[in-house]
Amino acid sequence: MAEGKHIAAKKRKGGRVEWSKVVCLLTILAGLLIVQECLFLMYLCIKSGYTATAAWLTAATGVGEAVIIAGANSYFALAKSDHKRGGITFEAAKAKNFQDNAEDGSNDSPAI
């Protein structure tokens, strides 16, 4: 039975990415794209002497930065809720009595 658990643990380590991480990454990349486009348009407008749009592009850059901040804050809030008492990660560790199974030999830290 222990062998079955070990094989199941290896399968879980396999590269399945959580959906919340994908959404967070896509949100941050969308914000970065908005900021880069605005900065490039500012460069083109200033280079051509049409500086009337600088204020609007500065505001649009702020919107892109707000998108980045909102994506990061929502992911950090999710991680915080998972790791406190009652969260998924905390309860899973509590069920195992906060012990890490170092079957792969990667546990180099001494016990506290």
Summary of the structure (lengths in Angstrom):
residues: 112
radius of gyration: 22.9
end to end distance: 29.5
largest distance: 73.8
contacts: 235
relative contact order: 0.10
helix: 73%
strand: 0%
